[in-house]
């Protein structure tokens, strides 16, 4: 394999790891807020299927959708949800 091929595979792997972390944290925050995927999707103005894809790490929210999700979760949790919480390291929760 050439260097370009290895770099491309590494970039894909790292991107997927990032998406998995976002999805994992989003799911945890939604569950802490006591919301179903349908309830959060309606409150955030997004499709349920899209939210499910986010939680499963198949998609990544754009900036505006991230703000909408953070806003809804802030209201439901009764505390501030920083956008950075979507990207916190999963290892912190496992440790």
N, C-alpha and C positions, 0 to 999 in steps of 0.2 A: 504494500500500500504506500502511496505517496503521502507527503506531508499535508497537502490540501485535503485529501480524503480523511485523514486522521483528525484534522482540525474541524472539519465539518461534522464528523461524528461526535466529537467532544462538545462542540457548540450545541448540537441537538440534545445531547444528554444533559448538559447544564441547563438549557432552557426548560426541558421537561422537569428537571428537579425543582426549578423555580416555580413552575406552574403547579406542581404537586404541593409545594409549601403554601402557596396562595390558597389553593383549594382546601387544603387541610385546615388552615386557620379560619377561612371563611365558614366552613362547616361547623367548627367548634364555636365560633361566635354566634352563629345562627342558633345552634342548640342551646347555648347559654341564655340567649334571648327568649327561648321557648317558642320559636317560630318553626313552622313547617317550610319546606322549600316553596310551596305555593304561596303561603302568606308573605314570605320575604320577597318573592318575585313580584307580587301584586304591589306591595308597599314601595318597592324600588322602581317600579315601572318597567320591568324586564320580563321576558318570557321564562316560564318555569324550566323549559328544556335548556335554555342558555345558562340558568343558575346551576342546574345539575351538571352541565358540562364544566362550569367553573370549578365546582366542588370536586369534580373527578380529575381535575388537572388537564382537561382536554382543550381548554380555552383560557384566555387571559383577558381580564376586564380592561377596557380603556380607562382613561383618567376620569371622565365624567361618570361612568358607571361605578367606578371605585368610590368616588365621592358620594354618589347616591346610596350605595350599599353602606358605607360608613355612617352616613347621616341616619338612615333607618335603624341600623344597629345601635347607634348612640341613643336614639330615642327609646328603643325597646329595652336596652340594658340599663338605662338610667345613669350612664357614665360615658365619658368621652371615648370614642373609638378612633384612634389615630390610624391613618392609612398605613403607616409603618407596621401596624399589627398584622396586616395581611402577609407581610413578608418576613416576619420574625422567624428565626431558625427553629425548625421542628425539633431539633436536638435539645433545645431548652426544656421542652415539655416532656421529653423522654427521660432526661437526666434526673 
